[in-house]
Amino acid sequence: MSSAKLGSASEDVSRRDANYHPTVWGDFFLTHSSNFLENNDSILEKHEELKQEVRNLLVVETIDLPSKIQLTDEIIRLGVGYHFEMEIKAQLEKLHDHQLHLNFDLLTTSVWFRLLRGHGFSISSDVFKRFKNTKGEFETEDARTLWCLYEATHLRVDGEDILEEAIQFSRKKLEALLPELSFPLNECVRDALHIPYHLNVQRLAARQYIPQYDAEPTKIESLSLFAKIDFNMLQALHQSELREASRWWKEFDFPSKLPYARDRIAEGYYWMMGAHFEPKFSLSRKFLNRIIGITSLIDDTYDVYGTLEEVTLFTEAVERWDIEAVKDIPKYMQVIYTGMLGIFEDFKDNLINARGKDYCIDYAIEVFKEIVRSYQREAEYFHTGYVPSYDEYMENSIISGGYKMFIILMLIGRGEFELKETLDWASTIPEMVKASSLIARYIDDLQTYKAEEERGETVSAVRCYMREYGVSEEEACKKMREMIEIEWKRLNKTTLEADEISSSVVIPSLNFTRVLEVMYDKGDGYSDSQGVTKDRIAALLRHAIEI
């Protein structure tokens, strides 16, 4: 690491280095485009034609209910449900309002249950009772039925014993049947056992499901083709957004000016695209991609490189929120500070003021200041040797994990609702936001605490829990995994109970939690993005689907 590149950073200070690998993408996304639209002159017309065909299928009254339920689910799983939000809502309201489900088989009941719960409709898990035998056990050997049942169980809330039984039953049966299954059902089952649909990133789940659906003998040709074309068209938009973000990152020259920090602009975009992929949220994605980029730089500065004196000066400058404060921080930090102010200025001009909601910038700045304060607290833990209690650590980490900030900024970026009451509510860290934040912290700490200990950090959820409750490392990790399940049930419950004010927080809370489940499913896929994260980014942002 060149000290010259770090400006006025003291050379005689002992500094840590996390040895993060360089970007795996280089300058690839500065210029990359699939050229899908350029190479297909008539594709927009074909896309519109197919969209109308799919819409007609969705609203036609002559299709029987089980087939309509299956069709609705396939449209959503294929990633094209955003085109038919009003039609899908109308269909689900009809399905919720009558008792014809009493005639459904277990497969259809499972899909019906997951669809309705997944869209906020209150459905009792008692609907599964009639599928148990006289011994109180589920009975089915059909792999597709078991797959649908297993997927449905992940929308359970606390106290639903029947779904706890169903998840154990279906998982055990599917694991036993998997070696005997053929494509595409074997891949559907394997994907679900790895990351269930309810916990998966929608865009990634669609990329997985499109070739699986295309191989089904019962597929609808127009829907299959529409899903492929739509994926490629949307991918082209996402590529253009990432090109723009890559240029911004390159212009600031963050990687060479801050070589100790993670160079992860593409991974950050993947994170924000996973949280909201639809075209209408393009500006929000652009803003949040820059936010996660700059936040990551600050996090690494506080965690790895900066002295306590340096990060304290930076925290004070953030509290001032004034370009004049840049003179009071070390030179190597100045590029972060000016980049940070520039992001929020652009956000205010292009997103907030354009919608006549000037007050939103105050919420955005305050929640950013809050995360920097939490980083400051964690830096003090390390530099002073202070060991917080488990509760104290978790209270701070709910903020430092970033999900409260991202949820609030995404709410502002989406701009779909009367925001002020919702922002006031979300700022109090209600149960929905808290559950999402806790899941993020538990998952993050489970995958990163050992790497952090190698560079001298001893404060984590795992270690704090071990100290406070006198348990082994293995027992503490087991407890964290149990807490993730508990918080998912709490998140499911709060999303079902959402009212007019909180309903707009449901999608950000769920989707950010899903991104973390996927990003950290095989380790810290953000810090170490050389493996499965790279493959997933390539699938979503590099390779078009063959038509």
Secondary structure, 3 states (H helix, E strand, C coil): CCCHHHCCCCCCCCCCCCCCCCCCCCCHHHHCCCCCCCCCCCHHHHHHHHHHHHHHHHHCCCCCHHHHHHHHHHHHHCCCHHHHHHHHHHHHHHHHHCCHHHHCCHHHHHHHHHHHHHCCCCCCHHHHHHHECCCCCECCCCHHHHHHHHHHHCCCCCCCHHHHHHHHHHHHHHHHHHHHCCCCHHHHHHHHHHCCHHHCCHHHHHHHHHHHHHCCCCCCHHHHHHHHHHHHHHHHHHHHHHHHHHHHHHHHCHHHHCCCCCCCHHHHHHHHHHHCCCHHHHHHHHHHHHHHHHHHHHHHHHHHHCCHHHHHHHHHHHHHCCHHHHHHCCHHHHHHHHHHHHHHHHHHHHHHHHHCCCCHHHHHHHHHHHHHHHHHHHHHHHHHCCCCCHHHHHHHHHHHCCHHHHHHHHHHHHCCCCHHHHHHHHHCCCHHHHHHHHHHHHHHHHHHHHHHHHCCCCCCHHHHHHHHHCCCHHHHHHHHHHHHHHHHHHHHHHHHCCCCCCHHHHHHHHHHHHHHHHHCCCCCCCCCCCCHHHHHHHHHHHCCCCC
